[in-house]
Amino acid sequence: MAHSIPGDLYSDSEAHLRKDPVLAGIMDQLDVLPDRRQVHGSIARGLLSAIIGQQISLQAATSIKARFTDIYDGDWPTAEQVLATDTETLRAVGLSRSKVDYVRSIAEYLLEHSEEELRGLPDDELEASLLQVRGVGPWTVHMLMMFTLHRTDVLPLGDLVIRQMIAHHYGLDLKAKTFKKQARALAEAWRPYRSHACFLLWASYRLMKEQK
């Protein structure tokens, strides 16, 4: 049976999420409840990391991120540093032309919006603001909110694994036009800890892969 480490992200949400038999069952299969929050540090790092990792394998993303940060002596760059880097240098680390454009768009956006300002925005306002940036879609925003900003009530239905696990565990038709509406409806019971529920669904996916 899973346990929650004192002070971790499930210390407040575990009892609430256990009201859902599916999530309770997942917890009971785990030794320790999952904590997929990542300390990206800045919003800039979180956004750049997400953009670089879009639509490529984890292995490829890890390699490109390493070469990208090598440009800046092994660290993640500031917005000013990104804009001062020529296109050829960015392309040489493995970024496509579109991703170079997206990286620059993020840098331009971050020159206009401070870290403090963005961290202070509520979820809906932050999402609306970030979606104005080229290359930044709902999935990227939701990953930033969950992993970098540790927002507790995010439902990333743009993530394929989350959709697959909801369909699998709750008997929904993934291909149905009403799937997302149905998924949002059942996830209402997880509020205000939908992020924590999704960490459990990701953990369930990993368990299923290991058991094959």
GUMIMI-852178 format. One line per 5 residues: number of its first residue (from 1); their letters; for each residue x, y, z of N, C-alpha, C. Coordinates in Angstrom, 3 decimals. Example, Ala and Ser with C-alpha at 12.3 -4.5 7.8 and 13.67 -1.06 7.14 Angstrom:
1> as> 13.190/-5.690/7.800/12.300/-4.500/7.800/13.200/-3.300/7.800  12.850/-2.250/7.080/13.670/-1.060/7.140/12.900/0.030/7.870
END
This chain:
1> mahsi> 0.853/-1.195/0.000/0.000/0.000/0.000/0.883/1.237/0.000  0.567/2.180/-0.868/1.386/3.385/-0.972/1.305/4.210/0.300  2.365/4.911/0.567/2.333/5.849/1.681/2.760/7.212/1.195  2.345/8.211/1.917/2.663/9.591/1.569/3.743/10.092/2.515  4.828/10.572/1.946/5.929/11.073/2.765/5.512/12.394/3.415
6> pgdly> 5.704/12.553/4.720/5.287/13.787/5.391/5.823/15.030/4.671  4.928/15.938/4.385/5.335/17.181/3.744/5.325/17.128/2.234  5.049/15.933/1.640/5.068/15.876/0.189/3.736/16.348/-0.379  3.613/16.292/-1.706/2.449/16.889/-2.332/1.161/16.136/-2.064  1.216/14.901/-1.581/-0.003/14.146/-1.307/-0.464/14.257/0.146
11> sdsea> 0.257/14.981/0.964/-0.109/15.044/2.374/-1.498/15.636/2.573  -1.898/16.523/1.670/-3.230/17.127/1.766/-4.243/16.464/0.843  -3.781/15.872/-0.239/-4.707/15.400/-1.272/-5.025/13.912/-1.209  -4.228/13.113/-0.521/-4.398/11.659/-0.575/-5.792/11.222/-0.120  -6.242/11.700/1.006/-7.546/11.279/1.523/-8.664/11.636/0.545
16> hlrkd> -8.556/12.807/-0.054/-9.575/13.244/-1.006/-9.567/12.361/-2.252  -8.403/12.081/-2.805/-8.310/11.294/-4.032/-8.669/9.835/-3.798  -8.510/9.343/-2.582/-8.869/7.960/-2.289/-10.378/7.720/-2.342  -11.155/8.786/-2.417/-12.601/8.631/-2.577/-12.934/8.069/-3.963  -12.001/8.216/-4.889/-12.150/7.654/-6.228/-11.566/6.241/-6.201
21> pvlag> -12.393/5.203/-6.407/-11.894/3.823/-6.322/-10.745/3.518/-7.281  -10.765/4.137/-8.470/-9.684/3.912/-9.431/-8.368/4.443/-8.891  -8.383/5.672/-8.416/-7.159/6.274/-7.896/-6.696/5.566/-6.632  -7.645/5.143/-5.801/-7.285/4.389/-4.595/-6.589/3.088/-4.980  -7.101/2.431/-6.030/-6.488/1.195/-6.490/-5.071/1.396/-7.006
26> imdql> -4.864/2.512/-7.713/-3.514/2.822/-8.205/-2.578/3.055/-7.027  -3.045/3.820/-6.043/-2.213/4.094/-4.865/-1.803/2.796/-4.177  -2.723/1.857/-4.111/-2.441/0.609/-3.407/-1.417/-0.261/-4.141  -1.186/0.019/-5.410/-0.174/-0.725/-6.168/1.221/-0.112/-6.042  1.290/1.067/-5.457/2.552/1.801/-5.393/3.168/1.707/-4.003
31> dvlpd> 4.485/1.698/-3.954/5.181/1.734/-2.670/5.191/3.156/-2.105  5.419/4.110/-2.987/5.442/5.520/-2.589/4.637/6.302/-3.613  3.843/7.236/-3.186/3.049/8.024/-4.121/3.963/8.867/-4.994  3.636/9.002/-6.280/4.554/9.667/-7.214/4.636/11.168/-7.009  5.817/11.684/-7.219/6.031/13.133/-7.184/6.812/13.481/-8.442
36> rrqvh> 6.086/13.916/-9.473/6.741/14.224/-10.743/7.030/15.708/-10.886  6.896/16.450/-9.801/7.258/17.857/-9.877/8.762/17.961/-10.130  9.134/18.871/-10.980/10.545/19.078/-11.288/10.933/20.502/-10.920  12.091/20.643/-10.350/12.553/21.977/-9.990/13.271/22.565/-11.196  12.486/23.107/-12.119/13.084/23.726/-13.298/13.740/25.055/-12.943
41> gsiar> 13.416/25.582/-11.777/13.946/26.890/-11.408/13.062/27.975/-11.961  13.380/28.463/-13.126/12.654/29.595/-13.700/11.599/29.155/-14.697  10.668/30.060/-14.942/9.664/29.832/-15.975/10.347/29.735/-17.335  11.379/30.535/-17.534/12.118/30.493/-18.795/12.650/29.088/-19.052  13.261/28.494/-18.054/13.796/27.142/-18.215/12.671/26.148/-18.479
46> gllsa> 11.578/26.272/-17.736/10.464/25.361/-17.924/9.895/25.436/-19.324  9.716/26.652/-19.851/9.167/26.821/-21.195/10.136/26.320/-22.261  11.389/26.695/-22.141/12.375/26.272/-23.130/12.522/24.754/-23.147  12.534/24.150/-21.959/12.655/22.699/-21.868/11.461/22.011/-22.523  10.265/22.532/-22.279/9.060/21.942/-22.864/9.045/22.073/-24.375
51> iigqq> 9.429/23.247/-24.878/9.439/23.476/-26.323/10.443/22.548/-27.010  11.627/22.430/-26.437/12.651/21.576/-27.039/12.185/20.121/-27.072  11.448/19.711/-26.034/11.026/18.324/-25.941/9.758/17.984/-26.689  9.116/18.969/-27.310/7.863/18.728/-28.026/8.049/17.768/-29.199  7.194/16.765/-29.270/7.064/15.881/-30.428/8.341/15.132/-30.802
56> islqa> 9.217/14.907/-29.829/10.387/14.066/-30.070/10.532/13.117/-28.883  11.342/12.092/-29.050/11.516/11.113/-27.981/12.258/11.727/-26.802  12.111/11.090/-25.643/12.804/11.562/-24.441/14.306/11.555/-24.651  14.815/10.511/-25.311/16.258/10.409/-25.551/16.750/11.554/-26.424  16.016/11.842/-27.502/16.405/12.935/-28.389/16.326/14.272/-27.673
61> atsik> 15.274/14.456/-26.884/15.103/15.717/-26.165/16.234/15.939/-25.172  16.613/14.881/-24.458/17.694/14.991/-23.472/18.999/15.388/-24.151  19.270/14.789/-25.305/20.493/15.085/-26.042/20.504/16.535/-26.539  19.377/16.989/-27.092/19.318/18.359/-27.624/19.404/19.377/-26.497  18.746/19.093/-25.389/18.816/20.010/-24.250/20.250/20.158/-23.746
66> arftd> 20.993/19.045/-23.727/22.387/19.096/-23.278/23.219/19.969/-24.218  23.025/19.806/-25.536/23.780/20.611/-26.494/23.349/22.074/-26.453  22.056/22.282/-26.217/21.539/23.648/-26.124/22.165/24.385/-24.939  22.168/23.750/-23.776/22.733/24.410/-22.594/24.251/24.541/-22.684  24.887/23.667/-23.460/26.337/23.787/-23.650/26.709/25.122/-24.302
71> iydgd> 25.800/25.659/-25.093/26.049/26.973/-25.711/26.275/28.021/-24.635  25.609/27.817/-23.495/25.637/28.811/-22.415/26.383/28.267/-21.194  27.482/27.582/-21.464/28.352/27.037/-20.415/27.623/26.088/-19.478  26.694/25.299/-20.042/26.030/24.279/-19.263/24.825/24.735/-18.470  24.428/25.977/-18.638/23.289/26.501/-17.892/22.161/26.865/-18.851
76> wptae> 20.965/27.038/-18.318/19.859/27.505/-19.143/19.972/29.014/-19.313  19.757/29.519/-20.525/20.017/30.934/-20.814/18.904/31.873/-20.363  19.271/33.139/-20.264/18.282/34.179/-20.059/17.653/34.517/-21.412  16.578/35.273/-21.374/15.938/35.697/-22.621/16.911/36.492/-23.482  17.682/37.351/-22.844/18.649/38.174/-23.576/19.698/37.306/-24.266
81> qvlat> 20.147/36.264/-23.591/21.152/35.385/-24.180/20.599/34.636/-25.387  19.353/34.190/-25.295/18.742/33.486/-26.420/18.684/34.390/-27.641  18.227/35.620/-27.446/18.071/36.540/-28.574/19.414/36.972/-29.153  20.477/36.845/-28.357/21.809/37.202/-28.843/22.493/36.045/-29.578  21.849/34.875/-29.579/22.422/33.695/-30.226/21.918/33.595/-31.659
86> dtetl> 22.836/33.433/-32.623/22.418/33.408/-34.020/21.704/32.097/-34.365  20.922/32.157/-35.408/20.097/31.022/-35.829/20.927/29.786/-36.122  22.059/29.965/-36.778/22.894/28.820/-37.149/23.364/28.050/-35.913  23.703/28.764/-34.866/24.154/28.121/-33.629/23.027/27.315/-32.998  21.818/27.877/-32.996/20.673/27.175/-32.427/20.296/25.964/-33.268
91> ravgl> 20.384/26.109/-34.596/20.073/24.981/-35.477/21.091/23.854/-35.303  22.337/24.214/-35.020/23.404/23.224/-34.924/23.216/22.263/-33.753  22.454/22.647/-32.730/22.260/21.754/-31.584/21.133/20.758/-31.841  20.430/20.910/-32.977/19.381/19.970/-33.319/17.981/20.545/-33.319  17.859/21.855/-33.144/16.545/22.485/-33.180/16.084/22.680/-34.620
96> srskv> 14.838/22.368/-34.890/14.282/22.623/-36.220/14.107/24.128/-36.393  13.867/24.547/-37.620/13.661/25.983/-37.870/12.458/26.511/-37.090  11.409/25.711/-37.013/10.235/26.155/-36.267/10.538/26.282/-34.779  11.331/25.361/-34.247/11.647/25.447/-32.818/12.583/26.606/-32.506  13.450/26.943/-33.434/14.274/28.148/-33.250/13.364/29.364/-33.154
101> dyvrs> 12.366/29.399/-34.016/11.397/30.496/-33.993/10.642/30.520/-32.665  10.247/29.349/-32.175/9.505/29.279/-30.919/10.371/29.714/-29.736  11.618/29.266/-29.729/12.538/29.635/-28.652/12.729/31.151/-28.608  12.869/31.750/-29.771/13.020/33.210/-29.834/11.727/33.913/-29.384  10.588/33.349/-29.751/9.306/33.933/-29.350/9.151/33.916/-27.829
106> iaeyl> 9.573/32.824/-27.219/9.538/32.730/-25.762/10.429/33.793/-25.138  11.616/33.948/-25.691/12.552/34.946/-25.165/11.972/36.355/-25.270  11.363/36.669/-26.397/10.756/37.984/-26.573/9.620/38.202/-25.569  8.825/37.159/-25.351/7.718/37.237/-24.395/8.238/37.486/-22.980  9.314/36.789/-22.616/9.836/36.904/-21.263/10.531/38.240/-21.005
111> lehse> 10.898/38.933/-22.057/11.429/40.286/-21.878/10.317/41.253/-21.488  9.099/40.908/-21.862/7.958/41.782/-21.591/7.199/41.393/-20.319  7.413/40.176/-19.842/6.680/39.685/-18.665/7.672/39.100/-17.662  7.713/39.659/-16.478/8.676/39.207/-15.475/8.255/37.890/-14.845  9.230/37.198/-14.286/8.982/35.955/-13.562/7.971/36.187/-12.437
116> eelrg> 8.163/37.252/-11.685/7.272/37.556/-10.562/5.842/37.781/-11.036  5.693/38.521/-12.134/4.360/38.784/-12.681/3.660/37.492/-13.073  4.352/36.622/-13.799/3.742/35.391/-14.287/3.405/34.433/-13.151  4.281/34.328/-12.176/4.020/33.433/-11.047/2.817/33.899/-10.228  2.521/35.170/-10.298/1.411/35.710/-9.523/0.054/35.578/-10.184
121> lpdde> 0.035/35.153/-11.454/-1.239/35.053/-12.174/-1.989/33.782/-11.796  -3.311/33.854/-11.675/-4.099/32.628/-11.484/-4.017/31.760/-12.727  -4.383/30.493/-12.592/-4.213/29.520/-13.670/-4.797/29.976/-15.004  -6.048/30.454/-14.993/-6.697/30.802/-16.253/-6.042/31.988/-16.938  -5.618/32.985/-16.159/-4.955/34.162/-16.734/-3.560/33.813/-17.241
126> leasl> -2.866/32.953/-16.513/-1.531/32.536/-16.950/-1.626/31.772/-18.266  -2.586/30.861/-18.366/-2.751/30.089/-19.589/-3.092/31.002/-20.763  -4.013/31.936/-20.555/-4.414/32.847/-21.632/-3.229/33.675/-22.109  -2.383/34.099/-21.183/-1.219/34.913/-21.542/-0.197/34.101/-22.318  0.125/32.906/-21.843/1.154/32.089/-22.481/0.740/31.576/-23.853
131> lqvrg> -0.549/31.371/-24.040/-1.022/30.857/-25.326/-0.869/31.873/-26.451  -0.511/33.095/-26.126/-0.248/34.102/-27.147/1.131/33.917/-27.788  1.979/33.108/-27.170/3.353/32.915/-27.643/3.381/31.844/-28.731  4.058/32.131/-29.852/4.165/31.150/-30.923/4.821/29.866/-30.419  4.201/28.741/-30.756/4.757/27.453/-30.368/4.288/26.946/-29.019
136> vgpwt> 3.650/27.801/-28.249/3.183/27.395/-26.915/1.698/27.055/-26.998  1.390/25.778/-26.793/0.008/25.329/-26.793/-0.418/24.922/-25.400  -1.649/24.455/-25.258/-2.151/24.065/-23.938/-1.285/23.028/-23.230  -0.765/22.023/-23.984/0.063/20.991/-23.338/1.299/21.610/-22.693  1.967/22.501/-23.417/3.169/23.144/-22.883/2.838/23.950/-21.637
141> vhmlm> 1.739/24.694/-21.679/1.331/25.492/-20.523/1.038/24.588/-19.333  0.326/23.501/-19.577/-0.043/22.610/-18.475/1.182/21.925/-17.870  2.151/21.540/-18.695/3.374/20.949/-18.158/4.132/21.955/-17.303  4.183/23.194/-17.757/4.841/24.245/-16.980/4.142/24.430/-15.635  2.818/24.480/-15.672/2.059/24.716/-14.450/2.224/23.572/-13.456
146> mftlh> 2.295/22.341/-13.970/2.389/21.184/-13.082/3.800/20.962/-12.563  4.778/20.996/-13.470/6.136/20.611/-13.089/6.983/21.760/-12.555  6.832/22.942/-13.132/7.655/24.078/-12.717/6.988/24.891/-11.617  5.702/25.165/-11.798/4.994/26.033/-10.850/4.254/25.255/-9.770  4.155/23.934/-9.928/3.542/23.061/-8.933/2.102/23.452/-8.623
151> rtdvl> 1.365/23.852/-9.664/-0.055/24.148/-9.497/-0.791/22.818/-9.295  -1.698/22.770/-8.356/-2.279/21.498/-7.935/-3.486/21.048/-8.736  -4.114/21.941/-9.506/-5.405/21.598/-10.095/-5.416/21.757/-11.611  -4.483/21.077/-12.273/-4.357/21.138/-13.729/-4.793/19.797/-14.323  -5.558/19.851/-15.408/-6.009/18.639/-16.092/-5.510/18.676/-17.529
156> plgdl> -4.364/18.032/-17.816/-3.738/18.124/-19.140/-4.299/17.109/-20.135  -5.484/17.369/-20.636/-6.093/16.432/-21.576/-5.413/16.452/-22.946  -4.460/17.348/-23.144/-3.658/17.320/-24.354/-2.584/16.255/-24.304  -2.417/15.623/-23.152/-1.412/14.577/-22.994/-2.018/13.223/-23.336  -1.421/12.540/-24.295/-1.978/11.284/-24.792/-2.077/10.229/-23.704
161> virqm> -1.058/10.103/-22.862/-1.081/9.074/-21.825/-2.211/9.330/-20.831  -2.417/10.580/-20.472/-3.516/10.900/-19.557/-4.852/10.495/-20.180  -5.041/10.819/-21.456/-6.277/10.432/-22.124/-6.427/8.902/-22.163  -5.341/8.224/-22.494/-5.395/6.761/-22.574/-5.735/6.138/-21.227  -5.155/6.649/-20.161/-5.390/6.082/-18.835/-6.797/6.389/-18.333
166> iahhy> -7.316/7.559/-18.647/-8.700/7.855/-18.272/-9.646/6.919/-19.014  -9.402/6.750/-20.314/-10.243/5.844/-21.101/-10.153/4.414/-20.563  -8.938/3.975/-20.272/-8.725/2.601/-19.800/-9.394/2.350/-18.452  -9.158/3.232/-17.496/-9.623/2.994/-16.126/-11.107/3.288/-15.924  -11.655/4.183/-16.736/-13.041/4.609/-16.499/-13.998/4.157/-17.606
171> gldlk> -13.502/3.325/-18.513/-14.364/2.736/-19.522/-14.920/3.717/-20.533  -14.145/4.740/-20.870/-14.587/5.713/-21.864/-14.015/5.372/-23.234  -14.693/5.811/-24.273/-14.234/5.613/-25.643/-13.323/6.768/-26.026  -12.046/6.469/-26.162/-11.054/7.496/-26.448/-11.337/8.220/-27.762  -11.971/7.528/-28.705/-12.215/8.105/-30.025/-13.548/8.852/-30.124
176> aktfk> -14.323/8.810/-29.073/-15.631/9.452/-29.097/-15.492/10.971/-29.112  -16.389/11.634/-29.833/-16.358/13.096/-29.890/-16.589/13.725/-28.524  -17.276/12.996/-27.668/-17.597/13.521/-26.339/-16.566/13.126/-25.283  -15.459/12.497/-25.712/-14.502/11.975/-24.717/-14.005/13.055/-23.765  -13.513/14.169/-24.298/-12.935/15.190/-23.423/-13.981/15.779/-22.474
181> kqara> -15.194/15.934/-22.967/-16.272/16.435/-22.106/-16.529/15.456/-20.964  -16.550/14.171/-21.292/-16.758/13.147/-20.268/-15.589/13.111/-19.281  -14.360/13.243/-19.799/-13.177/13.209/-18.942/-13.177/14.387/-17.974  -13.510/15.555/-18.488/-13.574/16.734/-17.604/-14.629/16.552/-16.523  -15.746/15.948/-16.898/-16.833/15.759/-15.939/-16.416/14.824/-14.803
186> laeaw> -15.775/13.698/-15.132/-15.387/12.769/-14.071/-14.248/13.345/-13.220  -13.407/14.190/-13.844/-12.285/14.787/-13.111/-12.726/15.878/-12.152  -13.975/16.314/-12.249/-14.476/17.314/-11.300/-14.371/16.805/-9.869  -14.518/15.503/-9.696/-14.439/14.922/-8.351/-13.026/15.000/-7.778  -12.028/15.217/-8.630/-10.642/15.296/-8.164/-10.260/16.692/-7.683
191> rpyrs> -11.044/17.699/-8.055/-10.707/19.063/-7.636/-10.583/19.142/-6.117  -9.664/19.950/-5.594/-8.715/20.835/-6.284/-7.341/20.196/-6.490  -7.331/18.879/-6.734/-6.054/18.162/-6.857/-5.982/17.359/-8.157  -6.453/17.941/-9.249/-6.428/17.209/-10.507/-5.002/16.914/-10.973  -4.060/17.797/-10.676/-2.654/17.523/-11.018/-2.178/16.253/-10.326
196> hacfl> -2.492/16.111/-9.039/-2.049/14.957/-8.272/-2.683/13.677/-8.817  -3.948/13.767/-9.227/-4.609/12.612/-9.836/-3.891/12.202/-11.119  -3.464/13.175/-11.892/-2.767/12.876/-13.151/-1.398/12.269/-12.908  -0.706/12.679/-11.845/0.554/12.025/-11.512/0.309/10.537/-11.245  -0.825/10.231/-10.623/-1.171/8.834/-10.370/-1.477/8.093/-11.674
201> lwasy> -2.154/8.755/-12.595/-2.460/8.118/-13.882/-1.180/7.845/-14.668  -0.235/8.763/-14.637/1.061/8.513/-15.281/1.762/7.327/-14.616  1.680/7.267/-13.283/2.294/6.156/-12.557/1.635/4.833/-12.944  0.318/4.859/-13.138/-0.400/3.660/-13.562/0.069/3.193/-14.930  0.307/4.115/-15.836/0.806/3.779/-17.169/2.165/3.084/-17.069
206> rlmke> 3.039/3.624/-16.216/4.363/3.016/-16.054/4.236/1.598/-15.471  3.327/1.417/-14.533/3.097/0.090/-13.956/2.643/-0.912/-15.018  1.733/-0.451/-15.860/1.233/-1.329/-16.910/2.325/-1.714/-17.885  3.212/-0.774/-18.215/4.325/-1.076/-19.128/5.282/-2.074/-18.486  5.521/-1.922/-17.184/6.453/-2.812/-16.477/5.904/-4.224/-16.362
211> qk> 4.583/-4.340/-16.287/3.970/-5.641/-16.087/3.806/-6.447/-17.375  4.051/-5.811/-18.519/3.926/-6.525/-19.800/5.105/-7.457/-20.021
END
